[in-house]
Amino acid sequence: MNIINIEHIAKIYQVGSEEVHALADVSLKIDKGEYVAIMGPSGSGKSTLMNVLGCLDTPTRGIYNFKGVNVSQMNDNELAAIRNKEIGFVFQTFNLLPRSDALHNVELPLIYAGVSSYERKERAKIALEQVGLADRMHHKPNELSGGQRQRVAIARALVTNPSIILADEPTGNLDTKTGEDIMALFHEISEQGNTIILVTHEEYIAEHAARIIRLRDGLIEKDELVTKRYIPKKNGASKI
Amino acid sequence: MKNYLFELKEGLLISLRAIRANKVRAILTTLGIVIGITSVVLMSTAIKGIDNAFQTGVSSLGSDNLYIDKWEWFNNDIPFWELRNRKNLVVADYEKYKELAKLPLAVAPTVWSNQTVKYKERTVESILIQGTNHEYINTTNLTFSEGRFFNELESNGGRQVCVIGSEIAKNLFPRGNALNQEIRIRGQKFKIVGVLAEQGSWVMGNFNPDRQIFMPITNIFKYFQSESFRSVTINVKARNPQMVEATKEEAIGIMRRIRGLKYNEPNDFSINQQEGLLNTINSTVGVIQIAGLFITGLSLFVGAVGIMNIMFVSVKERTKEIGIRKAIGAKRRSILGQFLTESAIICLFGGLIGLVLAIILSLIVNQFLPTSVQIETVILAILISLFTGVISGFAPAYTAAKLDPVEALRYE
């Protein structure tokens, strides 16, 4: 079953008097449980595509069906509800609330989902255990390493049991070793049956996925399955 | 409904976190509201005090008193020259009125003179000397701290006796042995037979009984001024407040007869009442109220603008945070609620501090203007500060709620 089905999507920005086609004409389908990487050089439109896929932005043209529902014309609040329920974001710069501890950061999406305080804490704890940070619950982001921060962000993405996890350059701010650990964590999450969409510009990171979609100038250049997939070693930190 | 309560609770928690994270700024911001609320509360309390003082002052005139006079006291409808050209009232008019009037409880003539009063080397200037007779005391509610009012014998015989107000007693006899002493006015000696208790109607100025001296009316004519110099006022006390109107009607009839007016001639005298003064005072207090609250309201307004300013800065500063919250599913109203609650809490907090300050300061004001902070004022102040918070927080909160999540996330 398709989770994501987009047809002839375009995103056009007006910059001064000039029209910029960030996405010219993109169609793609992503199934449940897939691990997809979106690749492309800067300016290829991959960020725009990610924003559209993540329901942060609506396309100028085309149809976006998310789990069979057309979301391309939805308003701000409806999109917010979709993001809250269906999408887990992992960002390059982690995007944690700096003044809140790990537990509260992970709880955040559940607050907007209207989950009671007690249940929220329980679920956030479980999510933090999943990413191997059970002992760092009450640390603030500035008391955590980069890798740990990204784990908190992943826990925050997982806590609502979303339909897809959207990761935008999740290793971009991490050193190679830590990046590898994070990729191992994604692998495990994928093994569990989660749908992951990974946006990156690095070939070896993209090769962790099972399928790579290459973008250039707002068009899909290539959409291929990875033949020689890179399977990270089992990471001791994650306990899935 | 439950959903809204949930959001309100979460909004409160989020705002409290944000305020705690920025304590110093929150406190400085609050200052504007603190000052605003303090001045508004203090001002309305002071106005209440002024109003109280006026009401006490007026009530010393007595609600069932009438004053028959050549002059119209509070009403400016009749032109001055017409009043001036009226015939003076004289003691003989009083005597005829007293004989004919059936309704009043008590009637007394009064005439005033402004004099300097001395006792040994002590002097008080510009004292209102009221010449009257023994009946006068029955037309008032005056009380004595010592002695008595002069009696019929002293009044009719024109004895050189007097009754002095509490303030004069305090000034001339700091050690308080005024009774039976002799004060000097224009070289004449007057024996003090009574000292009034403090009446507290300071708003009446020179007409405050605390600053007056009472003596038999014949002394005034004998030593200070001729009978024709100033018109006599006839003080009339009705039997009860319900009979004031009837007493007034009777007085008009009798006075017209005494003055020999034809049926088509207008009254050449006026019947004055406390009511007239009350109207004047109420409109005066009204003006003070509006002016005072407007001025203090301005300081509250400045405080509100300060809050708005800080909230705008806060929204700008937390653009990224707003982006994160929106990305993970915060709706517009959640963000709006978060910032509105934040500014409402800051203002409420400021309002409470302001209120406490105002209550403390009102204790000081109370030393010279008897007053206290009313419970309505307290409730109003709390509501105003909440309202200010919501109003001044709205524009910034709305800006925050409207932010585009993509733009906000990109903001550094």
Boltz contact constraints between the chains, C-beta under 6 A:
constraints:
  - contact:
      token1: [A, 51]
      token2: [B, 406]
      max_distance: 6.0
  - contact:
      token1: [A, 56]
      token2: [B, 405]
      max_distance: 6.0
  - contact:
      token1: [A, 56]
      token2: [B, 406]
      max_distance: 6.0
  - contact:
      token1: [A, 57]
      token2: [B, 406]
      max_distance: 6.0
  - contact:
      token1: [A, 76]
      token2: [B, 332]
      max_distance: 6.0
  - contact:
      token1: [A, 77]
      token2: [B, 331]
      max_distance: 6.0
  - contact:
      token1: [A, 77]
      token2: [B, 332]
      max_distance: 6.0
  - contact:
      token1: [A, 80]
      token2: [B, 329]
      max_distance: 6.0
  - contact:
      token1: [A, 80]
      token2: [B, 331]
      max_distance: 6.0
  - contact:
      token1: [A, 83]
      token2: [B, 329]
      max_distance: 6.0
  - contact:
      token1: [A, 84]
      token2: [B, 329]
      max_distance: 6.0
  - contact:
      token1: [A, 89]
      token2: [B, 327]
      max_distance: 6.0
  - contact:
      token1: [A, 95]
      token2: [B, 324]
      max_distance: 6.0
  - contact:
      token1: [A, 99]
      token2: [B, 21]
      max_distance: 6.0
  - contact:
      token1: [A, 108]
      token2: [B, 328]
      max_distance: 6.0
  - contact:
      token1: [A, 109]
      token2: [B, 328]
      max_distance: 6.0
  - contact:
      token1: [A, 109]
      token2: [B, 329]
      max_distance: 6.0
  - contact:
      token1: [A, 111]
      token2: [B, 10]
      max_distance: 6.0
  - contact:
      token1: [A, 112]
      token2: [B, 329]
      max_distance: 6.0
  - contact:
      token1: [A, 112]
      token2: [B, 330]
      max_distance: 6.0
  - contact:
      token1: [A, 114]
      token2: [B, 6]
      max_distance: 6.0
